[in-house]
Amino acid sequence: MEVEAEQTRNLIHHSHKYAPSASFVEQANLKSFEEYKRLYDESINSPETFWGRVASELHWFNPWSQVLDSSDKPFFKWFVGAQTNLAYNCLDRHLELHGDKIALIYEGEPGDRLTYTYRQLHEETCKFANTLLHLGVRKGDRVAIYLPLVAESVISILAVARIGAIHNVIFGGFAVDSIKGRILDSTAKLIITSDGGYRRGRVIPLKDLVDEGVDGCPSVEKILVIRRHPDRQLPCKMQEGRDVWYHEVSQGKSLSHEAQHMDAEDMLFLLYTSGTTGSPKGIVHTTGGYMVGAYLTCKIVFDLKPHDIYWCTADVGWITGHTYVVYGPLLNATTVVIFEGAPDWPDKARFWDIIERYSVSVFYTAPTAIRTFMKWGDEFPNSKNLSSLRLLGSVGEPINPEAWLWYRTVIGHDNCPIVDTWWQTETGSILITPIPGVTLTKPGSATLPFFGIEPAVLTETGEVTDYGSLAIKKPWPSMLRGIYGNQERYKQGYWGMWEGKYYYTSDGALTDEDGYFWIIGRLDDIVNVAGHRVSTAELEGVVLEHHSVAESAFIGIHHDIKGQGLIAFIILRQGNVGSPKLKQEINEIIGKKLGKFELPEKIVFVNDLPKTRSGKIMRRLLRDVAEGRPLGNTTTLADPSVIDHIVEEFKLS
Ligand code: 6R9
């Protein structure tokens, strides 16, 4: 982290400020720093007044008796006693004014296209909801969703929320063990999947992966299978009694359905994310507070208006997809674009083609994608008309100034504010971000807190500093309510660090003289590979399943495109010799069990790992080796000679 901190200090020193254009400010939902400051101060000093007023812009079946209940910290409750429904607010609420407006534009990788008006999306969601009820799903049941990014991803999420069940979306890039772990932990009753999806022209056999994943999962009663193509089937097996085709079972189901009244604190979804232990944790989000956070951040940070055509490139399997593909934009009656495929299929102008075709006005993507586009060259975006764009967003990892400036110039034509939004699966919605019509941005900084958020950079003992651990002082409506089945871990892991006074983010950060925040990355053993949180502990557990592996250490190192890439140091069992074939087998295990995006850049076979006398692996030293730096302090090593051998092996691998 020291290296990143030093680099960031340099950035701060050389940084320029960029102001939004007068024409952007004129049309913005929030127009001046004074207005931001006034609202921000109110949100901190009188959170109940502030959030109560925001929540009133949405529909509630019953009002709240209290905005925030802090009586049982850190188990905060928001909008106590109120009842609402997310799908109702995303769809029914708009029917009168926006019923014939396009809600969803879907483009499949092979080029198939569909659009849904708010009225049509409402009908499809009701039909799906009625089908789920027919299959025995009830309020509170867990439903896993493992789909490509097709319209049914959005529809099924909304349908589950509509009947008050709990969705657990599993990213389509996850493989068998990742699926199984999530289904077992959440005891899902039903799984929604499809016969397949497309990635770079290949069919991904999602149903086959689910079949393997549910093996040994007794909670699963039904698998609901959607045909990727409306009129033909991709090859997959169906098990009698368990598996049902959506197009068959949904036939004749009603296109209307009365949304279930949900308590504000009823669970809305579970989303698993990597933690410091081997198994992912199920982050719990509830109904009312999450809805208010998703709604307001979209309105203010993306400056959304009903006439916007908004495209967030995240998959719905990540939190960004939940809050900023599905819920947030629909709560704001915006038109949402989704795209199933890869940015270089069939050619490297595919994204820009989509922006041109649908006149996308707000575009939200990740730094790793921006760096990839930069590498491909300006001719691809330059070949399309991107003049519809008015605002650009970035999320998932720190964005380097080169990528930020390229994004601004080549994609935004120096005409679009960039919002670099910092947040996490746990936070539910954006916490640190520029406000596009207000904030002077500095490339590489997520800038200032959103309403209601009081961040601080702290030392281990809780003193405020300008370089340390990023912490959040106050609860906020869309915060996680816990870890599924493990509230003690929630309390200790997120609120234990400074005796319950702050939420611990696990990120390191710096502040500058303007009070801007510069996030530098994770302080724990999570590696951020192309914006995806990957747990080194989970990888280390999985490679042990290869009979030749005795022990391993995975680390993250700088990667020009992905931000971070993984390096695996592996000790083999006695009698085994490292070989290309063995590397391939280890990679196959990772790809098949966890997912291909978790593959290491490099595998290094070593005799030993650098450990402290208490047996803890010194990952910092491994990182020094892999990034080619002089080694830091080695005096705490149990056996300092170990590291010389590792340096040699790394060079040879
Ligand atoms: C939304 C999302 C969370 C972790 C987070 C941090 C990193 C996300 C960032 C950023 C710097 C940004 N992160 N946005 N770092 N600048 N704008 O990505 O959630 O998948 O849970 O990851 O991602 O390290 O702690 P999630």
Boltz pocket constraint, residues with backbone or C-beta under 6 A from the ligand:
constraints:
  - pocket:
      binder: B
      contacts: [[A, 273], [A, 318], [A, 319], [A, 320], [A, 394], [A, 395], [A, 396], [A, 397], [A, 398], [A, 399], [A, 420], [A, 421], [A, 422], [A, 423], [A, 424], [A, 425], [A, 426], [A, 432], [A, 446], [A, 505], [A, 506], [A, 507], [A, 519], [A, 520], [A, 521], [A, 522], [A, 528], [A, 531], [A, 532], [A, 533]]
      max_distance: 6.0
